[in-house]
Amino acid sequence: MKFLQIVFCLIVGLRAAAEPWYFVQISDTHYGRAIHSNRLAQAISQINALDPAPLFVMHTGDFANDNLSNEIAAVISNGLAQIKFPVYSVPGNHDILPRRLDETLNAYTNYLGPLTFRMETNGVQFLFLYTEPLRRAFTVPGHDPIGWLAAQLNAHPKMPAIVVHHSPVAPDYYNGKINESWAQQPSQVWNDTISTNGNVRAVICGHFHRDELHFNDKGIPTYVASSIASFWGRQGTFRIYRCDDNGNLSYSTVYLEDPKQ
């Protein structure tokens, strides 16, 4: 009888440990077109009605379309405030612009969020960071994304980690050929950093406006979500992720319907 009680306790413990939880990803909303605003409003309505409810929503960048200002960032922020769950975000390449660095950097950080951010839930840490300076080889004063990421991973080496940024470190297929989206040196530094401790379970990105899945040479997956925006004839989508307390992910894609003309 004692043996059966032990087995029963183990089974109950495994079930409790494996209980999944949910979060949502939206990406590439590109403020400035009516169709994009309509799609985002539709996505927010559906996200607010989800059952089971997500613990939080992440936005993986490109809030704007090279047009970010304090005024536009305030409008975007007010729109996202309609989401009834916590929203965490990273900037995209169309948000903070090297040619208008001070203006767009201030607009983003004043209204949409910091350049780096860590949160944890259910024993999993999420590390949000702005990586466009690495990919595009420019400097944001005081911002060291690789240093920050390495420090966070080293501070919690046994905690499963999910890294969130905008542009995937992965090949990008367009114009009939595969193009490298990051230069070799920053790509290698990135992959070395996320592979050092063995605690990164996944990387989550947007940017490509396509649903894709890539693995680095250590087997770490990069999940790439498609967009809210309509560019290249894309249908608007958002994702619902299912996660366990080991940081293992699966997801479903929700498609948005545009009003018939």
Phi, psi and chi 1 to 4 in degrees:
 res  aa     phi    psi   chi1   chi2   chi3   chi4
   1 MET       -  -40.4  180.0   63.6   70.4      -
   2 LYS   -62.0  -39.6 -172.1  172.9 -177.8  179.0
   3 PHE   -60.5  -44.2  173.0   77.1      -      -
   4 LEU   -63.8  -37.7  -68.5  176.1      -      -
   5 GLN   -64.3  -39.4  -71.4  174.8  -26.0      -
   6 ILE   -64.6  -44.9  -67.7  172.5      -      -
   7 VAL   -61.4  -43.5  170.7      -      -      -
   8 PHE   -60.9  -42.6  175.4   77.9      -      -
   9 CYS   -64.2  -38.6  -70.8      -      -      -
  10 LEU   -64.0  -43.8  -72.8  172.4      -      -
  11 ILE   -63.1  -45.5  -68.1  172.3      -      -
  12 VAL   -61.2  -41.8  169.9      -      -      -
  13 GLY   -62.8  -41.0      -      -      -      -
  14 LEU   -64.5  -41.0  -72.2  171.7      -      -
  15 ARG   -63.5  -42.0  -75.7  178.3  177.5  170.5
  16 ALA   -65.2  -40.5      -      -      -      -
  17 ALA   -67.8  -30.4      -      -      -      -
  18 ALA   -90.5    0.7      -      -      -      -
  19 GLU   -59.3  121.0 -172.2   68.4   24.9      -
  20 PRO   -79.6  162.4   30.5  -35.1      -      -
  21 TRP  -140.7  170.9   42.3  -83.2      -      -
  22 TYR  -131.9  148.8  -61.4   84.5      -      -
  23 PHE  -145.3  166.3   63.9   90.3      -      -
  24 VAL  -120.3  144.9  166.5      -      -      -
  25 GLN  -119.8  128.5  178.6 -171.1   10.6      -
  26 ILE  -118.6  155.3   57.6  176.2      -      -
  27 SER  -154.5  153.9 -164.5      -      -      -
  28 ASP    51.4   61.6  -64.0   87.4      -      -
  29 THR   -83.6  -23.2   48.1      -      -      -
  30 HIS    46.5   69.9  -74.6  -81.3      -      -
  31 TYR   -56.9  137.8  175.6   85.8      -      -
  32 GLY   139.6  -13.2      -      -      -      -
  33 ARG  -120.1  143.6  -65.9 -172.8 -178.6 -176.4
  34 ALA   -60.2  -38.9      -      -      -      -
  35 ILE   -63.2  -34.4 -171.8  173.0      -      -
  36 HIS   -70.8  -41.6  -62.5  167.6      -      -
  37 SER   -63.8  -40.3  -63.5      -      -      -
  38 ASN   -65.1  -41.3  -68.7  -22.8      -      -
  39 ARG   -65.5  -42.4  -74.1  179.8  174.7 -174.4
  40 LEU   -63.9  -41.1 -179.5   56.3      -      -
  41 ALA   -61.8  -40.4      -      -      -      -
  42 GLN   -64.8  -42.9 -177.0 -173.8  158.0      -
  43 ALA   -62.3  -43.7      -      -      -      -
  44 ILE   -60.9  -42.7  -69.9  172.3      -      -
  45 SER   -60.7  -42.7  177.4      -      -      -
  46 GLN   -71.2  -38.9  -67.1 -170.1   30.6      -
  47 ILE   -62.4  -43.3  -69.6  166.5      -      -
  48 ASN   -63.7  -22.3  -75.9  -17.6      -      -
  49 ALA   -98.6    4.1      -      -      -      -
  50 LEU   -64.0  143.0  -73.6  174.4      -      -
  51 ASP  -141.2  115.7 -177.4   18.2      -      -
  52 PRO   -70.8  153.3   23.3  -31.5      -      -
  53 ALA   -70.7  140.8      -      -      -      -
  54 PRO   -73.5  154.0   29.1  -34.9      -      -
  55 LEU   -75.4  -30.3  -63.8 -173.4      -      -
  56 PHE  -163.2  171.2   61.9   90.3      -      -
  57 VAL  -123.6  136.3  175.3      -      -      -
  58 MET  -113.0  142.9   63.1  171.2   64.6      -
  59 HIS  -114.8  119.1 -170.1  -50.3      -      -
  60 THR   -98.1   38.2   46.5      -      -      -
  61 GLY    96.5  170.4      -      -      -      -
  62 ASP    60.7   58.4  -79.8   -2.1      -      -
  63 PHE   -64.4  -37.3  -66.1   81.0      -      -
  64 ALA  -112.8 -176.3      -      -      -      -
  65 ASN  -134.2   60.2 -164.0   35.5      -      -
  66 ASP    64.1   23.1  -68.7  -12.6      -      -
  67 ASN  -128.7   20.7   58.0  -10.5      -      -
  68 LEU   -70.5  133.2 -161.0   64.9      -      -
  69 SER  -144.6  172.8   64.0      -      -      -
  70 ASN   -58.7  -40.5  -80.7  -42.0      -      -
  71 GLU   -65.8  -46.5  -66.8   74.6   18.5      -
  72 ILE   -69.3  -40.8  -72.4  176.0      -      -
  73 ALA   -60.7  -36.6      -      -      -      -
  74 ALA   -65.7  -40.9      -      -      -      -
  75 VAL   -63.3  -44.8  171.2      -      -      -
  76 ILE   -61.9  -45.6  -65.6  169.8      -      -
  77 SER   -60.6  -43.5  178.0      -      -      -
  78 ASN   -63.1  -36.5  -71.6  -23.5      -      -
  79 GLY   -66.0  -44.9      -      -      -      -
  80 LEU   -68.3  -22.5  -67.2  172.6      -      -
  81 ALA   -65.5  -12.6      -      -      -      -
  82 GLN   -73.6  -16.2  -57.6  -53.3  -52.1      -
  83 ILE   -72.0  129.8  -62.7  174.5      -      -
  84 LYS   -88.8    6.6   65.8 -178.7 -174.1 -178.9
  85 PHE  -114.6  159.5  -50.8  106.4      -      -
  86 PRO   -57.9  141.1  -23.7   33.3      -      -
  87 VAL  -118.9  127.3  178.5      -      -      -
  88 TYR  -121.0  146.4  -52.6  112.3      -      -
  89 SER  -145.1  165.3   64.3      -      -      -
  90 VAL  -133.0  149.6  -67.7      -      -      -
  91 PRO   -76.2  153.5   -8.4   23.7      -      -
  92 GLY  -109.9 -179.8      -      -      -      -
  93 ASN   -68.3  -21.0   56.7  -62.3      -      -
  94 HIS   -95.3    5.7  -70.5  -72.2      -      -
  95 ASP   -98.1  -62.2  -62.7  -36.9      -      -
  96 ILE   -99.9  119.9  -61.9  173.2      -      -
  97 LEU  -111.0  126.9  -51.5  176.7      -      -
  98 PRO   -55.7  -34.0  -26.5   35.1      -      -
  99 ARG   -76.4  -16.9   67.3 -179.6 -176.8  -84.8
 100 ARG  -132.1   49.4  -66.8  170.6   45.7 -138.1
 101 LEU   -61.1  -51.8 -176.7   60.1      -      -
 102 ASP   -61.6  -46.4  -71.5  -14.1      -      -
 103 GLU   -63.7  -49.0  178.7 -172.5    3.5      -
 104 THR   -75.2  -34.5   53.5      -      -      -
 105 LEU   -62.6  -45.6  176.5   62.5      -      -
 106 ASN   -65.1  -40.9  -71.4  -23.9      -      -
 107 ALA   -61.6  -44.5      -      -      -      -
 108 TYR   -64.6  -51.9 -175.8   88.1      -      -
 109 THR   -71.5  -25.3   54.9      -      -      -
 110 ASN   -72.3  -33.4  -74.4  -18.8      -      -
 111 TYR  -122.8  -23.3  -69.8   95.3      -      -
 112 LEU  -116.0  -23.9  -63.2  171.9      -      -
 113 GLY   148.2  174.1      -      -      -      -
 114 PRO   -80.3  170.1   30.6  -35.6      -      -
 115 LEU   -78.4  -25.4  -59.2 -174.7      -      -
 116 THR  -136.2  148.6   56.9      -      -      -
 117 PHE  -161.4  136.7  179.7   74.1      -      -
 118 ARG  -120.3  135.7  178.0 -173.5 -178.9  -85.9
 119 MET  -141.4  158.4   57.9   83.4   70.0      -
 120 GLU  -137.2  149.6   63.6  178.7   78.6      -
 121 THR  -154.5  141.5 -177.0      -      -      -
 122 ASN    50.6   37.2  -67.9  -67.3      -      -
 123 GLY    77.8    9.1      -      -      -      -
 124 VAL  -118.8  134.6  178.3      -      -      -
 125 GLN   -99.9  139.8   58.1 -179.8  -36.9      -
 126 PHE  -113.3  127.1  -73.0   77.9      -      -
 127 LEU  -117.1  110.5  -56.0  174.3      -      -
 128 PHE  -101.0  129.6  -63.4   80.0      -      -
 129 LEU  -152.6  151.0   68.3  159.9      -      -
 130 TYR   -89.7  117.9  174.3   50.4      -      -
 131 THR  -116.8    2.9   56.9      -      -      -
 132 GLU   -59.3  -33.9  -69.5  -56.2  -53.7      -
 133 PRO   -59.9  -32.2  -27.6   37.5      -      -
 134 LEU   -69.5  -48.7  -68.2  173.7      -      -
 135 ARG   -67.1  -37.2 -176.3  174.7   74.9   92.9
 136 ARG  -108.6    6.8  -58.3  170.6   67.1 -169.0
 137 ALA    57.0   56.5      -      -      -      -
 138 PHE  -135.9  169.7   67.4   94.4      -      -
 139 THR  -114.7  134.8  -60.2      -      -      -
 140 VAL  -111.4  116.4  173.2      -      -      -
 141 PRO   -53.3  130.3  -26.9   35.9      -      -
 142 GLY    80.3    0.5      -      -      -      -
 143 HIS  -110.3  117.1  178.9   56.7      -      -
 144 ASP  -126.9   84.4  176.2   13.2      -      -
 145 PRO   -61.4  -41.7   16.9  -27.7      -      -
 146 ILE   -68.3  -43.4  -72.8  -65.2      -      -
 147 GLY   -60.6  -43.6      -      -      -      -
 148 TRP   -64.8  -45.5  179.4   86.0      -      -
 149 LEU   -62.6  -46.3  179.5   59.5      -      -
 150 ALA   -60.5  -40.8      -      -      -      -
 151 ALA   -64.3  -41.0      -      -      -      -
 152 GLN   -66.9  -43.3  -61.2  -58.1  -43.4      -
 153 LEU   -66.3  -37.8  -66.8  173.1      -      -
 154 ASN   -71.9  -28.4  -71.2  -26.5      -      -
 155 ALA   -72.9  -23.8      -      -      -      -
 156 HIS  -135.9   64.0  -50.9  -85.8      -      -
 157 PRO   -68.9  -19.9   26.5  -35.1      -      -
 158 LYS  -101.7   -3.9  -62.8 -172.9 -178.6  -59.5
 159 MET   -90.3  127.3 -179.5  178.7  -70.7      -
 160 PRO   -54.9  139.0  -22.4   32.2      -      -
 161 ALA  -126.1  140.9      -      -      -      -
 162 ILE  -121.1  123.1  -65.9  174.1      -      -
 163 VAL   -99.7  133.7  178.0      -      -      -
 164 VAL  -124.5  123.1 -176.7      -      -      -
 165 HIS  -150.9 -173.0   68.0  131.2      -      -
 166 HIS   -92.9  -56.9  178.0   65.2      -      -
 167 SER   -98.9  118.6  -61.0      -      -      -
 168 PRO   -61.8  142.8  -18.2   30.1      -      -
 169 VAL   -87.8   80.9 -177.1      -      -      -
 170 ALA  -163.5  156.4      -      -      -      -
 171 PRO   -63.2  146.6  -19.7   31.3      -      -
 172 ASP  -120.7  116.0 -173.0    6.4      -      -
 173 TYR   -92.1  117.2 -177.9   85.8      -      -
 174 TYR  -159.6  162.5   59.3   89.6      -      -
 175 ASN    53.0   35.9  -68.4  -22.4      -      -
 176 GLY    77.2   11.9      -      -      -      -
 177 LYS  -154.3  164.9   64.3  178.6 -178.0  178.4
 178 ILE   -86.9  129.9  -68.5  178.0      -      -
 179 ASN  -119.6  140.6  -57.7  -90.4      -      -
 180 GLU   -77.9  125.3  -66.5  -59.1  -33.9      -
 181 SER   -83.7  -23.8   55.4      -      -      -
 182 TRP  -123.3  147.8  -75.5   50.1      -      -
 183 ALA   -66.6  160.6      -      -      -      -
 184 GLN   -62.0  -43.9 -177.4  175.9   -0.8      -
 185 GLN   -66.7  -51.9 -168.3  -87.0  -21.8      -
 186 PRO   -66.1  -30.0   19.6  -30.6      -      -
 187 SER   -62.8  -43.3  175.3      -      -      -
 188 GLN   -66.7  -41.3 -172.0   61.1   56.6      -
 189 VAL   -61.7  -43.2  169.7      -      -      -
 190 TRP   -59.5  -51.2  173.1  -94.1      -      -
 191 ASN   -66.0  -35.9  -78.5  -48.8      -      -
 192 ASP   -63.2  -40.9  -72.4  -13.3      -      -
 193 THR   -66.7  -47.1  -57.8      -      -      -
 194 ILE   -74.8  -13.5   66.1  171.9      -      -
 195 SER   -99.3   -7.4  -57.8      -      -      -
 196 THR   -61.9  -50.1  -62.3      -      -      -
 197 ASN   -96.0  -11.0  -67.8  -37.6      -      -
 198 GLY    74.5   13.0      -      -      -      -
 199 ASN  -104.0   -4.0   57.3  -21.3      -      -
 200 VAL   -81.4  116.3  174.5      -      -      -
 201 ARG   -88.7  -27.8  -61.6  -67.5 -173.6  -95.5
 202 ALA  -166.9  158.6      -      -      -      -
 203 VAL  -119.1  138.4  178.3      -      -      -
 204 ILE  -121.0  130.9  -63.3  178.3      -      -
 205 CYS  -139.9  177.1  -60.2      -      -      -
 206 GLY  -129.0 -127.0      -      -      -      -
 207 HIS    77.4  -45.2 -176.9   61.4      -      -
 208 PHE   -75.9  -16.2  -76.4  174.7      -      -
 209 HIS    59.1   29.0  -68.0 -121.9      -      -
 210 ARG  -143.9  153.1  -58.9 -176.5  -60.4  -89.1
 211 ASP   -81.9  117.3  -72.5  -70.0      -      -
 212 GLU  -142.6  160.5  -64.1 -170.2    1.9      -
 213 LEU  -137.3  127.6  175.1   62.4      -      -
 214 HIS  -131.3  154.1  -59.6  -89.0      -      -
 215 PHE  -126.0  139.0  -66.8   86.5      -      -
 216 ASN   -84.5 -177.0   74.3   -4.1      -      -
 217 ASP   -70.6   -8.6   57.6    4.6      -      -
 218 LYS  -101.1    4.5  -59.4  -62.9 -175.9 -177.4
 219 GLY    84.3   11.7      -      -      -      -
 220 ILE   -79.6  125.2  -61.9  172.4      -      -
 221 PRO   -81.4  144.5   29.6  -33.7      -      -
 222 THR  -113.6  116.2  -67.0      -      -      -
 223 TYR   -92.6  121.1  -65.5   87.3      -      -
 224 VAL  -112.1  120.6 -173.7      -      -      -
 225 ALA   -96.4  150.9      -      -      -      -
 226 SER   -76.5 -169.1 -167.4      -      -      -
 227 SER  -114.0  162.1   59.2      -      -      -
 228 ILE   -74.3  -37.7  -64.6  -73.3      -      -
 229 ALA   -64.5  158.9      -      -      -      -
 230 SER   -97.9    4.6   61.8      -      -      -
 231 PHE   -57.0  146.8  -58.1  138.4      -      -
 232 TRP    59.4   27.3  -57.0  -71.9      -      -
 233 GLY    71.3   20.7      -      -      -      -
 234 ARG   -71.1  140.2  -59.2  -74.6 -167.3  -94.6
 235 GLN   -79.4  139.5 -176.0  173.6    2.0      -
 236 GLY   -68.4  140.7      -      -      -      -
 237 THR  -143.8  161.3   69.6      -      -      -
 238 PHE  -140.9  168.7   66.3   89.3      -      -
 239 ARG  -119.7  145.4  -85.1 -171.9 -177.4  173.5
 240 ILE  -113.6  118.2  -55.0  167.7      -      -
 241 TYR   -97.6  142.0  -75.1   87.7      -      -
 242 ARG  -108.9  126.2 -176.7  177.7 -173.5  -91.7
 243 CYS  -130.6  147.6 -169.7      -      -      -
 244 ASP  -111.6 -179.6   65.8   21.1      -      -
 245 ASP   -79.8    6.6   56.3    2.6      -      -
 246 ASN  -101.1    1.8  -72.1  -45.6      -      -
 247 GLY    80.8   14.2      -      -      -      -
 248 ASN   -80.4  134.7  -60.9  -47.9      -      -
 249 LEU  -117.4  146.6  -61.9  177.6      -      -
 250 SER  -139.0  164.9   59.8      -      -      -
 251 TYR  -149.3  160.9   68.0   84.8      -      -
 252 SER  -122.8  146.6  -61.1      -      -      -
 253 THR  -104.0  131.9  -60.6      -      -      -
 254 VAL  -107.3  125.8  179.3      -      -      -
 255 TYR   -98.4  138.0  -68.1   89.1      -      -
 256 LEU   -99.0  144.9  -55.4  171.6      -      -
 257 GLU  -104.7  125.6  -63.1  -68.0  -22.9      -
 258 ASP   -81.6  147.2  -64.8  -36.4      -      -
 259 PRO   -59.1  140.9  -19.8   30.5      -      -
 260 LYS   -71.9  137.1  -66.7 -177.0  178.7  179.1
 261 GLN   -75.1      -  -58.2  -63.2  -38.7      -
